[in-house]
Amino acid sequence: MKHSNYTATDLSKLREIHNLIIDMDGVLYRGNAPMPGLTDFFAFMREKSIRFTLATNNSSRTPEEYVAKLAGMGVTVSPEDILTSGIATADYLSSIAPPGTKVYVIGAESLAETMRKYGFEVSDRDAAFVVVGMDTQVTYDKLRRATLLIRAGARFIGTNPDKTFPSEEGIVPGNGAILAAIETATGVTPLTIGKPEPTLFEMALKRMSADPAHTAVLGDRLETDILGGINAGLLTILVLSGVVNREELAVSEVKPDLVFEDIDHLRHAWLTVL
């Protein structure tokens, strides 16, 4: 069993966890391929009354689209179970800018749709904010427009800083790579909203009415999921099914409380202490 390096005392930490803030890419699936034991893991959480929020830095889908994706893998969740960095970004902007403010969006249509739902006007002219999320169709023209707007005074906002993204093919460029291109062209560092910043964690805790002392973060990325969880004072659980391997973990300054190969190994370990 892959958790054999842990003592009973280490694993007993799981006994106190009643709420999970769960990343999706690299934890529940890679691209469109579900992780081993995916349906068993959700059945386990429901059987043990473990509440969960699926909190992702990926803004390329709406909650409803994530619901449909997981349904195709045999998992039933509701839109209310899902928080994206796009939602957190729109929520943040609504706290500092009035409805009708113009926002230029680089990202999937779901990100633009989220901005509109929060009352913003999506426009490539005279925008007060440039909001950049994961965009697999990014072009030079989009980067050019963003650069001109930021140089004209628009505030530069990134939904998330993830430099890479776990796909079925392997590790590919993430939103952080797009942010880096625009930062290079403008000399302006973006304000990022998603993990490891506190917004997504705070929203997840509020949704679940969760006590941080009984809440854990489950993710595959040290610099976002785990660092953000540590900063939020939560137990942190890393799975090695996404972007981090044991060699990278060994040299990282960011250390999770518990490490498992994947969610199936986590489920088996959890069962041993219940």
Summary of the structure (lengths in Angstrom):
residues: 274
radius of gyration: 18.7
end to end distance: 17.0
largest distance: 59.3
contacts: 969
relative contact order: 0.18
helix: 42%
strand: 20%
